[in-house]
Amino acid sequence: MSTTTVSTGTSKRLTSRPQALRAYYPILAQFTAVIILIAFFAIQNPLFFSLTNFQNIGMQSSVLLLVALAGTLVIMIGSIDLSVGATVVLATLITAIAVDIYGSAGGIALAVLTGAIVGLVNGGLLVYLKVPSFLATLGMMSVLGGIAGHISGGIAIVYQNWGYTDLVNGSFLMGLPNVATVALLSAVVLAFVSLRTKFGRYLYAIGGGEVVASNSGVPINRFKIWAFVVCGALCGLAGALLAGQVGAGTPAAGSAILLNSIAAIVMGGTALSGGVGGPHRTILGVLLIAILSNGMDVTEVGGFTQEIVKGLVIIIAVALTTDRKKYQFIK
């Protein structure tokens, strides 16, 4: 009798190990894709595999990482924010104006506050007016674009506080640019919050099944709004840092951020259907999209071709990550 019991227990452990290992397959696939991309672009152009270019990738991906992390929080609950790029643009303009009046800290604070207000409005439209997030944030994208146009007159706003540029592009930690340090610290904090706090567990619960989460006592509306507010605040911070990188606020600053952030999120393994993935997965997705974008630039792939490639990447990634069991109908 005892022998049978031991054998059964051993069998269960052996069968559970492959199941546990399967959870790491997507991450292994992403690391493999990173290595393949690096090798491919290095063969195409040896300049790609240089310290200077890797530093450029780090600088270029910092703002994208913040925006992708922001969008991840909203996608985790099964919604989407299409206004992230427009929020970044508005934040760059606010920062460019504010740093000359209120200093560096004031400019960053106003940019973050602006983003948080945008997120609050988006969340309110979803929760209280029952406007689908896709339509609410699509409309907000247009509104913010118009506001940015009125503020800037369609031209870049150059600030005079060069100390702010030095602050953003300088280094306080082991030669790592401050903009990259802020992005990485934000990624670590959000990964911890999503995996180890009630806030993160509730976001997963809402995305995994809103009705079940509500019946379990999760305050659905409150956490939906908080997801959008944090998303907007992070986009505001991203806009402030972007203004510091380029030395100005410009209406064209966020033209490619929306597409790149969505590509990074889905490539990281966060399903657009919600409840799967998270900020820790988005970090790898950003690395992939940053290497892909930089590699196509270094190898002189045309801009139109790059858009085609990124669009195909999104389609493939969505097809692989969407949980079709959540939908009675695909439409």
Beta strands, then each sheet from edge to edge (+ up, - down):
strand 1: 157-158
strand 2: 171-173
strand 3: 176-177
strand 4: 248-249
sheet 1: 1+ 4-
sheet 2: 2+ 3-
end
